[in-house]
Amino acid sequence: MSLPLTEQELHNLAMNIVGKELEEAGFEFLGVNSKLKRDPQFVALKNKELHFVIVRAVSYPDEADTYDPVFMQTIKQHADKFEAKTYYAGVGLGHGSDYAQPVIKNESYTMVFNGLQEIT
């Protein structure tokens, strides 16, 4: 029987996608938190600057790039205490043959990831 990924599994998949992108961009990870509802997911260093990255797995019909501005400002205020930049990384995930359907274990998936959005 085909089972959809759990919320934690979707979150882990999104984290892997974003983590790979950060690695390729030259970020050095200082902290990684993959537990749901624990933010930020990545604390990373690049060019001697600290970065906080919030990762969210998003399912259709929600937009991958849409975030809660009040929540993100709270994270930014926390990051500012450490002179860190704050980013949102939304990853839209759907079934491989139909983005509107849930991701199924051991089947292909479709992804929408438009990169990091800096929160200013």
C-alpha positions as CSV (number, residue, x, y, z in Angstrom):
1,M,0.0,0.0,0.0
2,S,1.3,3.5,-0.9
3,L,1.6,5.8,2.1
4,P,1.9,9.6,1.9
5,L,5.0,11.0,3.7
6,T,4.3,12.2,7.2
7,E,4.7,15.9,8.1
8,Q,8.2,15.1,9.6
9,E,9.3,13.2,6.5
10,L,8.2,16.0,4.3
11,H,10.1,18.4,6.5
12,N,13.2,16.2,6.3
13,L,13.0,16.1,2.5
14,A,12.7,19.9,2.4
15,M,15.7,20.2,4.8
16,N,17.8,17.9,2.5
17,I,16.9,20.0,-0.6
18,V,17.8,23.3,1.2
19,G,20.8,21.9,2.9
20,K,22.3,20.6,-0.4
21,E,21.7,24.1,-1.9
22,L,23.4,25.8,1.0
23,E,26.4,23.4,0.9
24,E,26.8,24.1,-2.8
25,A,26.7,27.8,-2.2
26,G,29.6,27.5,0.3
27,F,27.7,27.8,3.6
28,E,29.3,26.1,6.6
29,F,26.8,24.6,9.0
30,L,27.1,25.6,12.7
31,G,23.8,24.1,13.7
32,V,21.1,22.0,12.1
33,N,17.7,21.4,13.6
34,S,15.3,19.0,11.8
35,K,12.6,18.8,14.5
36,L,9.3,20.2,13.5
37,K,8.4,23.6,15.2
38,R,12.0,24.2,16.2
39,D,13.5,27.2,14.4
40,P,15.8,28.1,12.8
41,Q,16.5,24.9,10.8
42,F,20.0,26.0,9.8
43,V,22.5,28.3,11.5
44,A,25.3,28.7,8.9
45,L,28.4,30.8,8.3
46,K,29.4,32.2,4.9
47,N,31.9,35.0,4.3
48,K,32.3,35.3,8.1
49,E,28.6,36.3,8.3
50,L,26.0,34.4,10.4
51,H,22.8,33.2,8.6
52,F,19.6,31.8,10.1
53,V,17.5,29.8,7.6
54,I,13.9,28.8,8.2
55,V,12.8,25.8,6.1
56,R,9.2,24.9,5.4
57,A,7.7,22.0,3.4
58,V,4.7,23.3,1.6
59,S,1.9,21.3,-0.1
60,Y,-0.4,22.3,-2.9
61,P,-2.4,24.6,-3.1
62,D,-0.1,26.7,-0.8
63,E,2.6,28.7,-2.5
64,A,6.2,27.7,-1.6
65,D,7.4,31.3,-1.4
66,T,4.6,32.6,0.9
67,Y,5.5,32.8,4.6
68,D,4.0,34.2,7.8
69,P,5.5,37.8,8.0
70,V,4.8,38.2,11.7
71,F,6.6,34.9,12.5
72,M,9.5,35.7,10.2
73,Q,9.9,39.1,11.9
74,T,10.1,37.4,15.3
75,I,12.9,35.1,13.9
76,K,14.6,38.2,12.4
77,Q,14.6,40.0,15.8
78,H,16.2,36.9,17.3
79,A,18.8,36.8,14.5
80,D,19.5,40.5,14.9
81,K,20.8,39.8,18.4
82,F,23.5,37.7,16.8
83,E,24.0,40.0,13.9
84,A,22.7,37.2,11.7
85,K,20.9,37.5,8.4
86,T,17.5,35.8,8.2
87,Y,16.2,33.7,5.3
88,Y,13.0,31.8,4.4
89,A,13.3,28.7,2.3
90,G,9.9,27.3,1.3
91,V,9.9,24.0,-0.6
92,G,6.8,23.0,-2.4
93,L,6.4,19.3,-2.6
94,G,4.0,17.2,-4.5
95,H,3.6,13.8,-6.2
96,G,5.9,13.2,-9.2
97,S,3.0,12.7,-11.7
98,D,0.6,15.3,-10.1
99,Y,1.9,18.1,-8.0
100,A,-1.6,18.5,-6.4
101,Q,-1.3,15.1,-4.9
102,P,0.7,14.2,-1.7
103,V,4.2,12.8,-1.9
104,I,4.1,9.0,-1.6
105,K,6.9,7.0,0.1
106,N,9.4,5.5,-2.5
107,E,7.8,7.3,-5.4
108,S,9.0,10.3,-7.4
109,Y,8.1,13.8,-6.3
110,T,7.9,17.2,-7.8
111,M,9.6,20.2,-6.1
112,V,9.2,23.9,-6.3
113,F,12.2,25.7,-4.6
114,N,13.0,29.2,-5.7
115,G,16.0,29.7,-3.4
116,L,16.4,31.7,-0.2
117,Q,14.4,34.8,0.5
118,E,16.1,37.3,2.7
119,I,13.9,38.8,5.4
120,T,14.7,42.5,5.9
